[in-house]
């Protein structure tokens, strides 16, 4: 994995376009900082494209072109860490947290992610490793062998019908089954489990949705993270808008004992936020030809 293009964000982070060695297959990673302590977080990709097809995600609109192997995943961390060290004149040498939350569905590439996670931790390439997944029920048993610090599950709906529309690749998995597996995983592994909820206007932000969300998720076991919709390329007939009920949802959840995080993505000005990463083979070809 080699850096082909880097785009600096106004918030101090950076988005990287990386070559896998094949000019038709590229991935993106995003480096960002969450707070004033300037701990660097690196969101890495595990696949080229994605088979899940989430309608709110740029990666989901691309054809799946295959898994990255563990060496390519580790290389993303090493290459971006090296660039970070150069950028900060050696002041920051290590990534605080690696997130498997870039391009692709991590649970479709668990054997390679297992090897990558073990290597990242044993080589001290990062302090923590987390994963964001839609949650593939049949593969949960494999998660127990991966030393994750946090597991984030993309819920985004409180009924199976709505979730199927938003996450076509999760059509056969019932929400109640997913939560049952997440509950067993949390209690067995001890890892923190977060349910992500992309709050969309007139889609999943009604009072009824909030009530169902609190009925489904136990505040003693899980964290709820409310997420904003980031800009994605236009598609005919698709009209998703960010909800204006974040404060209402967050306040009600907190009043009822939930740890609730309102998440605003970093790097959106360079299209490095959640749901904005994509392969750009044409850009890569032009860049390579001009060198």
C-alpha positions as CSV (number, residue, x, y, z in Angstrom):
1,X,0.0,0.0,0.0
2,X,1.4,3.3,-1.1
3,X,0.1,6.8,-0.7
4,X,-1.0,8.2,-4.1
5,X,-2.8,11.3,-2.9
6,X,-3.3,13.0,0.4
7,X,-6.0,15.7,1.1
8,X,-5.6,17.8,4.2
9,X,-8.8,18.7,6.1
10,X,-9.4,22.0,7.7
11,X,-9.9,20.3,11.0
12,X,-6.3,19.0,11.0
13,X,-6.9,15.5,9.7
14,X,-6.0,14.0,6.4
15,X,-7.6,11.6,3.8
16,X,-5.3,9.2,2.0
17,X,-5.8,7.6,-1.4
18,X,-3.8,4.3,-1.4
19,X,-2.8,2.0,-4.1
20,X,-3.1,-1.8,-3.6
21,X,-0.6,-2.4,-6.4
22,X,-3.4,-2.7,-9.0
23,X,-4.3,0.6,-10.8
24,X,-8.0,-0.4,-10.9
25,X,-8.2,-1.1,-7.1
26,X,-7.7,1.7,-4.7
27,X,-8.9,2.4,-1.1
28,X,-9.1,5.4,1.2
29,X,-8.1,5.9,4.8
30,X,-8.8,8.9,7.0
31,X,-6.7,10.2,9.9
32,X,-8.5,12.5,12.3
33,X,-8.4,13.9,15.8
34,X,-11.4,13.7,18.2
35,X,-10.4,16.3,20.8
36,X,-8.0,18.9,22.0
37,X,-5.6,16.2,23.3
38,X,-4.7,15.5,19.6
39,X,-4.9,11.8,19.9
40,X,-4.8,10.5,16.3
41,X,-7.4,8.1,15.1
42,X,-7.0,6.2,11.8
43,X,-10.0,4.8,9.9
44,X,-8.8,2.1,7.6
45,X,-10.4,0.0,4.9
46,X,-10.8,-3.8,4.9
47,X,-12.3,-4.3,1.4
48,X,-12.2,-2.6,-2.0
49,X,-15.8,-1.5,-2.6
50,X,-18.6,-3.1,-0.6
51,X,-21.3,-5.8,-1.1
52,X,-23.7,-4.4,1.5
53,X,-25.1,-1.5,-0.5
54,X,-26.1,0.9,2.3
55,X,-28.0,3.7,0.5
56,X,-26.4,6.4,2.6
57,X,-22.9,5.3,1.9
58,X,-20.6,6.2,-1.0
59,X,-18.7,3.0,-0.7
60,X,-21.9,1.0,-0.8
61,X,-22.5,2.3,-4.3
62,X,-19.4,0.6,-5.6
63,X,-19.1,-3.0,-6.8
64,X,-17.2,-5.2,-4.3
65,X,-13.8,-5.9,-5.8
66,X,-12.4,-8.1,-3.1
67,X,-10.9,-8.3,0.4
68,X,-7.7,-6.7,1.5
69,X,-5.3,-9.1,3.1
70,X,-3.8,-8.6,6.5
71,X,-0.5,-7.2,5.1
72,X,-2.4,-4.6,3.1
73,X,-4.4,-3.6,6.2
74,X,-1.3,-3.4,8.4
75,X,0.4,-1.4,5.6
76,X,-2.3,1.2,5.7
77,X,-1.5,1.8,9.4
78,X,2.3,1.9,8.9
79,X,2.2,4.2,5.8
80,X,-0.2,6.6,7.4
81,X,1.7,6.6,10.7
82,X,4.9,7.4,8.9
83,X,3.3,10.3,7.1
84,X,1.9,11.5,10.4
85,X,5.4,11.4,12.0
86,X,6.7,13.5,9.1
87,X,3.8,15.9,9.3
88,X,4.4,16.5,13.0
89,X,8.2,16.4,12.8
90,X,8.3,13.3,14.9
91,X,6.1,14.8,17.7
92,X,3.4,12.1,17.1
93,X,4.8,8.7,16.3
94,X,1.9,6.3,16.9
95,X,-1.8,6.1,16.2
96,X,-4.0,6.1,19.2
97,X,-6.9,4.0,17.7
98,X,-7.2,2.1,14.5
99,X,-10.8,1.8,13.3
100,X,-12.0,-0.9,10.9
101,X,-14.6,1.5,9.7
102,X,-13.5,2.6,6.2
103,X,-14.4,0.9,3.0
104,X,-16.0,-2.5,3.1
105,X,-17.9,-4.7,5.7
106,X,-15.4,-6.0,8.2
107,X,-17.3,-9.2,9.1
108,X,-16.9,-10.4,5.5
109,X,-13.1,-10.4,6.0
110,X,-12.7,-11.6,9.6
111,X,-9.8,-14.0,9.1
112,X,-7.6,-11.2,7.7
113,X,-8.8,-8.7,10.3
114,X,-7.9,-11.1,13.1
115,X,-4.3,-11.4,11.8
116,X,-4.1,-7.6,11.3
117,X,-5.5,-6.8,14.8
118,X,-3.1,-9.1,16.5
119,X,-0.2,-7.7,14.6
120,X,-1.2,-4.1,15.2
121,X,-1.4,-4.6,18.9
122,X,1.7,-6.9,19.3
123,X,3.8,-4.4,17.2
124,X,2.3,-1.5,19.1
125,X,1.2,0.3,15.9
126,X,-1.8,1.5,17.8
127,X,-3.1,1.5,21.4
128,X,-6.6,0.4,20.5
129,X,-8.5,-1.3,17.7
130,X,-12.2,-0.9,17.0
131,X,-14.6,-2.2,14.3
132,X,-17.8,-0.9,12.8
133,X,-20.1,-3.5,11.2
134,X,-23.7,-3.9,10.1
135,X,-23.6,-7.1,12.1
136,X,-23.6,-10.5,10.4
137,X,-25.3,-12.8,12.9
138,X,-23.7,-16.0,11.5
139,X,-20.2,-14.7,12.0
140,X,-20.4,-13.4,15.5
141,X,-18.7,-16.5,16.8
142,X,-15.5,-15.5,14.9
143,X,-15.4,-12.1,16.7
144,X,-14.5,-13.7,20.0
145,X,-11.0,-14.5,18.6
146,X,-10.3,-10.9,17.7
147,X,-9.0,-8.7,20.5
148,X,-11.2,-5.6,19.8
149,X,-11.5,-2.8,22.3
150,X,-14.9,-1.6,20.9
151,X,-17.5,-3.0,18.6
152,X,-19.8,-0.6,16.8
153,X,-22.9,-1.9,15.1
154,X,-24.7,0.0,12.5
155,X,-28.4,-0.3,13.5
156,X,-29.9,2.9,11.9
157,X,-33.5,1.6,12.2
158,X,-35.9,0.2,14.8
159,X,-37.9,-2.0,12.5
160,X,-36.7,-4.8,10.2
161,X,-38.6,-3.3,7.2
162,X,-36.8,0.1,7.6
163,X,-33.5,-1.4,8.2
164,X,-33.8,-3.6,5.0
165,X,-34.4,-0.4,3.0
166,X,-31.4,1.4,4.5
167,X,-29.0,-1.6,4.6
168,X,-30.0,-4.0,1.8
169,X,-27.1,-6.4,2.6
170,X,-28.6,-6.9,6.1
171,X,-32.1,-7.9,4.8
172,X,-32.1,-11.5,6.2
173,X,-31.0,-10.5,9.7
174,X,-33.6,-9.5,12.3
175,X,-32.8,-6.7,14.6
176,X,-33.8,-8.7,17.7
177,X,-31.4,-11.5,16.7
178,X,-28.6,-9.0,16.1
179,X,-29.1,-7.4,19.5
180,X,-29.1,-10.8,21.2
181,X,-25.8,-11.7,19.6
182,X,-24.4,-8.3,20.5
183,X,-25.5,-8.8,24.1
184,X,-23.7,-12.2,24.4
185,X,-20.6,-10.7,22.8
186,X,-20.5,-7.8,25.2
187,X,-21.0,-10.0,28.3
188,X,-18.4,-12.6,27.1
189,X,-15.7,-10.4,25.6
190,X,-16.0,-7.4,27.9
191,X,-15.5,-5.1,24.9
192,X,-17.6,-1.9,24.7
193,X,-20.5,-2.2,22.3
194,X,-22.0,0.8,20.6
195,X,-25.1,0.9,18.4
196,X,-24.8,3.5,15.7
197,X,-28.0,5.3,14.7
198,X,-27.9,7.6,11.6
199,X,-30.7,10.0,12.3
200,X,-32.6,10.7,9.1
201,X,-35.5,13.2,8.7
202,X,-38.9,11.5,8.2
203,X,-37.2,8.1,8.0
204,X,-36.2,7.0,11.5
205,X,-36.6,10.1,13.7
206,X,-40.2,9.8,15.0
207,X,-41.3,9.5,18.6
208,X,-42.3,5.9,17.8
209,X,-38.7,5.2,16.5
210,X,-37.3,6.6,19.8
211,X,-39.6,4.5,21.9
212,X,-38.7,1.4,19.9
213,X,-35.0,2.2,20.2
214,X,-35.3,2.4,24.0
215,X,-37.3,-0.8,24.1
216,X,-34.7,-2.7,22.0
217,X,-31.5,-1.5,23.6
218,X,-30.6,-2.0,27.2
219,X,-28.9,1.1,28.6
220,X,-26.9,-1.0,31.1
221,X,-25.2,-2.9,28.3
222,X,-24.9,-0.7,25.3
223,X,-24.0,2.9,24.2
224,X,-26.1,4.7,21.6
225,X,-24.2,6.9,19.1
226,X,-26.4,9.3,17.0
227,X,-24.7,10.0,13.7
228,X,-25.2,12.8,11.1
229,X,-25.7,12.1,7.5
230,X,-22.6,13.2,5.5
231,X,-22.8,14.5,1.9
232,X,-22.7,11.8,-0.7
233,X,-23.0,11.9,-4.5
234,X,-26.5,12.4,-5.9
235,X,-28.5,9.4,-7.2
236,X,-31.8,9.7,-9.0
237,X,-34.8,9.2,-6.6
238,X,-32.7,9.2,-3.4
239,X,-33.6,12.0,-1.0
240,X,-32.1,11.5,2.4
241,X,-31.8,14.4,4.7
242,X,-30.2,14.7,8.2
243,X,-32.8,14.9,11.0
244,X,-33.3,18.1,13.0
245,X,-34.2,16.1,16.2
246,X,-30.7,15.3,17.5
247,X,-31.1,17.3,20.7
248,X,-34.5,15.8,21.4
249,X,-33.3,12.2,20.8
250,X,-30.1,12.7,22.8
251,X,-31.9,14.4,25.7
252,X,-34.5,11.7,26.0
253,X,-32.0,8.9,25.8
254,X,-29.8,10.5,28.5
255,X,-32.9,11.1,30.7
256,X,-33.6,7.4,30.5
257,X,-30.1,6.3,31.6
258,X,-28.4,5.9,28.2
259,X,-24.9,6.9,27.5
260,X,-25.5,8.8,24.3
261,X,-22.9,10.2,21.9
262,X,-23.8,12.7,19.2
263,X,-21.1,12.0,16.5
264,X,-20.1,14.6,13.9
265,X,-17.6,13.2,11.4
266,X,-14.2,14.8,10.9
267,X,-12.7,15.4,7.4
268,X,-16.0,15.9,5.6
269,X,-14.6,18.9,3.7
270,X,-12.3,16.4,1.9
271,X,-14.9,13.7,1.8
272,X,-13.2,11.7,4.5
273,X,-16.1,11.3,6.8
274,X,-18.3,8.3,7.6
275,X,-19.9,7.0,4.4
276,X,-17.8,9.2,2.1
277,X,-14.8,6.9,1.2
278,X,-14.5,5.4,-2.2
279,X,-12.1,3.9,-4.8
280,X,-10.9,6.4,-7.3
281,X,-9.0,4.4,-9.9
282,X,-9.4,7.1,-12.6
283,X,-7.7,9.6,-10.3
284,X,-5.0,7.2,-9.6
285,X,-4.3,6.5,-13.2
286,X,-4.1,10.2,-14.1
287,X,-1.8,10.8,-11.1
288,X,0.5,7.9,-12.0
289,X,0.7,8.9,-15.6
290,X,1.7,12.5,-14.8
291,X,4.6,11.4,-12.6
